[in-house]
């Protein structure tokens, strides 16, 4: 926008300068020509009185010499009364021009080599017509024209430069508030809720800045209200959790009692984590740095130790593969554990007892793929299952489990797919990107498939 204003101003100023400078330059040239011929007329007028009195050659030569340079003035006196024609000075005009001027009886000009001549007719006492010829060099006709044109050009350039400077300042005054608005909108989208726009610039941009700042304040207030609501709702769970913990403590010894107490303790930790996260004043938007993240193999082994005990009670066969070596991923340990618990919890919740399941970890060059598969009946509509909040609530499903998994994968630039497993049921593929690329959208599915083929995953 800034450069557009500058270009428009340059174009307009240039047209104005051309519209005024070109005619003015032509006028100056014509004025210089008129000045040169006016001087020639004055020289001719200085000789005319002498011609009306005498035609003596010597007298006329003295008059011509006193009038100026005799090299630039010539006098043509025709023959008459038995006297021969008299030619004084250097003649430059051709004879026919002199004859034509004498016959017409009025002044005229004629082009000659190196300039022009003014031919002025003068009536003699004898009744004949003499002609005074005054030579006007081309240099005298254009005297001062070049300087005047240079001054006009300099003034025009100065006007264009001045207009560019003014347009640039105006453009900055208009563009900077718009840039601040765009930058603040981008920062707000990245989670920097303290970003605000200076209320400056033209009226429209000031109004836009006021509206943006008001919107940002409302967003901060809404997020604060949501955090408080989440913290309050989570805090309400403490009372039933306390009862569960006391009841679990009275169960005595045994695998089932230990599993119950471990589950209650984990549930208490999760509730505490939700409360702390909801009470945070600032959103967690910082990217995971070098060396951060977790070991996917270690997290999978840890969570499978928990779920394997429950699977043994229900007679489920369990298979774990690909966790025999470290596998670093740019995901927080708690986030990966929550995603695995969501998927494995779905297996136990939506498949009958005795249904086998498996967890596989594939470590590729630029990605890690975690596969959770089961031998159940499968998911009829994978797209509906991936949609946040689609759970009916009748079967204990809120529809948020797979959304947790999806957000974890997309935070690294990967994605989640639901398909059929080799066990005959559902297979959920979590693609965790390692190179920190932008999150995958629908238009990037082809590149994701190519990277999957390089990783050896169908």
Long-range contacts (C-beta under 8 A, 24 or more apart in sequence): 1-171, 1-174, 1-175, 1-178, 2-168, 2-171, 2-172, 2-174, 2-175, 3-171, 5-167, 5-168, 5-170, 5-171, 5-174, 6-164, 6-167, 6-168, 6-171, 8-167, 9-163, 9-164, 9-166, 9-167, 10-160, 10-163, 10-164, 10-167, 12-163, 13-159, 13-160, 13-163, 13-164, 14-160, 16-159, 17-155, 17-156, 17-159, 17-160, 18-156, 21-152, 21-153, 21-155, 21-156, 24-152, 25-148, 25-149, 25-152, 28-144, 28-145, 28-148, 28-149, 28-152, 29-142, 29-145, 32-141, 32-142, 32-143, 32-144, 32-145, 33-141, 36-136, 36-140, 36-141, 36-143, 37-109, 37-116, 37-118, 37-136, 39-136, 39-140, 40-118, 40-134, 40-135, 40-136, 41-107, 41-118, 41-120, 41-134, 43-67, 43-68, 43-72, 43-73, 43-134, 44-73, 44-118, 44-120, 44-132, 44-134, 45-120, 47-73, 47-75, 47-122, 47-132, 48-120, 48-122, 48-132, 51-75, 51-77, 51-122, 51-124, 51-130, 51-132, 52-122, 52-123, 52-124, 52-125, 53-125, 55-83, 55-86, 55-124, 55-126, 55-130, 57-86, 57-88, 60-86, 60-88, 61-88, 64-88, 64-89, 71-135, 72-134, 72-135, 72-137, 73-132, 73-133, 73-134, 73-135, 74-132, 74-133, 74-135, 75-130, 75-131, 75-132, 75-133, 76-102, 76-130, 76-131, 76-132, 76-133, 77-124, 77-128, 77-130, 78-102, 78-128, 78-129, 78-130, 80-124, 80-126, 80-127, 80-128, 81-126, 89-133, 90-135, 91-133, 92-117, 92-133, 92-135, 93-117, 93-119, 93-133, 98-131, 98-133, 101-131, 102-129, 102-131, 105-129, 114-138, 115-139, 115-140, 115-141, 116-141, 173-201, 173-202, 174-201, 174-202, 174-205, 176-201, 177-201, 177-202, 177-205, 177-206, 177-209, 178-205, 180-209, 181-205, 181-208, 181-209, 181-212, 184-212, 184-216, 185-212, 188-216, 188-219, 190-285, 191-283, 191-285, 192-285, 193-219, 193-220, 193-223, 193-282, 193-283, 223-283, 227-278, 227-279, 227-280, 228-278, 230-274, 230-278, 231-274, 231-275, 231-278, 231-279, 234-271, 234-274, 234-275, 234-278, 235-275, 237-271, 238-271, 241-267, 241-268, 241-271, 255-309, 255-313, 256-313, 259-309, 259-310, 262-306, 270-338, 273-334, 287-436, 288-330, 288-331, 288-332, 292-330, 292-332, 293-328, 293-329, 293-330, 293-331, 293-332, 294-328, 294-329, 294-331, 294-332, 294-333, 294-336, 295-326, 295-327, 295-328, 295-329, 296-323, 296-327, 296-328, 296-329, 296-331, 296-336, 296-361, 296-368, 296-370, 296-432, 297-322, 297-323, 297-324, 297-325, 297-326, 297-327, 297-361, 298-323, 298-326, 299-333, 299-336, 299-337, 299-340, 300-340, 300-359, 300-361, 300-370, 302-337, 303-337, 303-340, 303-341, 303-344, 304-359, 307-344, 307-348, 310-348, 311-348, 311-357, 314-348, 314-353, 314-354, 315-353, 315-354, 316-353, 316-354, 316-355, 316-356, 316-357, 317-356, 317-357, 318-356, 318-357, 318-358, 319-356, 319-357, 319-358, 319-359, 320-358, 320-359, 320-360, 321-358, 321-359, 321-360, 321-361, 322-360, 322-361, 322-362, 322-363, 323-361, 325-363, 327-361, 327-363, 327-368, 329-368, 329-412, 329-432, 329-434, 330-412, 330-432, 330-434, 330-436, 331-408, 331-411, 331-412, 331-432, 335-408, 336-408, 338-404, 338-408, 339-404, 339-405, 339-408, 339-430, 340-370, 340-372, 342-401, 342-402, 342-404, 342-405, 343-372, 343-401, 343-402, 343-405, 343-428, 344-372, 345-401, 346-397, 346-401, 346-402, 347-372, 347-374, 347-376, 349-395, 349-396, 349-397, 350-376, 350-395, 350-397, 351-375, 351-376, 351-377, 351-425, 352-376, 355-425, 356-423, 357-423, 358-421, 358-423, 362-455, 362-456, 362-457, 364-451, 364-454, 364-455, 364-456, 364-457, 365-454, 365-455, 366-433, 366-434, 366-435, 366-451, 366-454, 366-455, 367-414, 367-431, 367-432, 367-433, 367-434, 367-451, 367-452, 367-455, 368-432, 368-434, 369-429, 369-430, 369-431, 369-432, 369-452, 369-455, 369-457, 370-429, 370-430, 370-432, 371-421, 371-427, 371-428, 371-429, 371-430, 371-457, 372-427, 372-428, 372-430, 373-421, 373-422, 373-423, 373-425, 373-426, 373-427, 373-428, 374-421, 374-423, 374-425, 374-426, 375-421, 375-423, 375-424, 375-425, 376-425, 376-426, 377-425, 378-420, 378-424, 378-425, 378-426, 379-418, 379-426, 382-417, 382-418, 382-419, 385-418, 386-416, 386-418, 402-428, 405-430, 408-432, 410-439, 410-440, 411-439, 412-436, 413-437, 413-438, 413-439, 413-440, 414-440, 414-448, 415-440, 415-448, 429-457
